[in-house]
Amino acid sequence: MFRFDAKSGYYLYPEAEGAADLRLRMNRGSTYEDNVLPRDDISVIKHGLKIPVDAECYESFVERVKTREQEFMKTFTEMQ
């Protein structure tokens, strides 16, 4: 992110539990000086691709993964 001077980024990972997105903010200050505060201008959003864990067979798993991939991509296409 810093290489391209980006103010926001995504951490993408496989998710089995169905957790909601989490916004992580960069800190300003240092723990040594005891003045740590979150920055409002730089953040990373942790966004998971939900992997189905209860499919009855491989074909069902494939269909569910396709659906989850579409949901995953929808998050990014709605932003534009």
C-alpha positions as CSV (number, residue, x, y, z in Angstrom):
1,M,0.0,0.0,0.0
2,F,2.8,2.4,0.9
3,R,4.6,1.7,-2.4
4,F,1.7,3.0,-4.4
5,D,0.6,5.6,-1.8
6,A,-2.8,3.8,-1.3
7,K,-5.0,4.9,1.6
8,S,-7.0,1.7,1.7
9,G,-6.4,-2.0,0.9
10,Y,-7.9,-5.4,1.2
11,Y,-6.6,-8.6,2.9
12,L,-8.3,-11.5,1.1
13,Y,-8.4,-15.0,2.6
14,P,-10.5,-18.2,2.6
15,E,-13.2,-18.1,5.4
16,A,-15.1,-21.1,6.8
17,E,-16.9,-19.4,9.6
18,G,-18.8,-16.6,7.8
19,A,-17.2,-13.7,9.7
20,A,-18.1,-10.1,8.7
21,D,-15.6,-7.7,7.2
22,L,-13.2,-6.1,9.6
23,R,-11.6,-2.7,9.1
24,L,-8.1,-2.5,10.5
25,R,-6.6,1.0,10.9
26,M,-2.9,1.9,11.0
27,N,-1.7,3.4,14.2
28,R,-0.2,6.9,14.7
29,G,2.4,7.4,17.5
30,S,4.4,4.9,19.4
31,T,3.8,2.6,22.4
32,Y,7.2,3.9,23.8
33,E,5.8,7.4,24.1
34,D,2.3,6.1,25.1
35,N,0.6,8.2,22.4
36,V,-0.9,5.6,20.1
37,L,-4.0,6.6,18.2
38,P,-5.7,5.0,15.2
39,R,-5.4,6.9,11.9
40,D,-8.5,7.7,10.0
41,D,-6.9,8.0,6.6
42,I,-5.2,4.6,6.2
43,S,-7.0,1.2,6.6
44,V,-7.1,-2.4,5.5
45,I,-10.3,-4.3,5.1
46,K,-10.2,-8.0,6.0
47,H,-12.6,-9.7,3.6
48,G,-13.0,-13.5,3.4
49,L,-14.2,-15.8,0.7
50,K,-16.7,-18.1,2.4
51,I,-15.8,-21.7,1.8
52,P,-18.7,-24.2,2.2
53,V,-18.0,-26.9,4.7
54,D,-21.3,-28.9,4.8
55,A,-21.7,-29.9,1.1
56,E,-23.1,-33.4,0.7
57,C,-21.1,-34.2,-2.4
58,Y,-18.5,-32.7,-4.7
59,E,-21.0,-31.4,-7.2
60,S,-22.9,-29.6,-4.4
61,F,-19.6,-28.1,-3.2
62,V,-18.8,-26.8,-6.7
63,E,-22.2,-25.1,-7.0
64,R,-21.9,-23.5,-3.6
65,V,-18.4,-22.3,-4.3
66,K,-19.6,-20.6,-7.5
67,T,-22.3,-18.9,-5.5
68,R,-19.9,-17.8,-2.8
69,E,-17.4,-16.5,-5.5
70,Q,-20.2,-14.3,-7.0
71,E,-21.0,-12.9,-3.6
72,F,-17.3,-12.3,-3.0
73,M,-16.9,-10.4,-6.2
74,K,-20.1,-8.4,-5.7
75,T,-18.4,-6.6,-2.8
76,F,-15.8,-5.2,-5.2
77,T,-18.0,-4.4,-8.2
78,E,-20.5,-2.5,-6.0
79,M,-17.7,-0.1,-5.0
80,Q,-17.1,1.2,-8.5
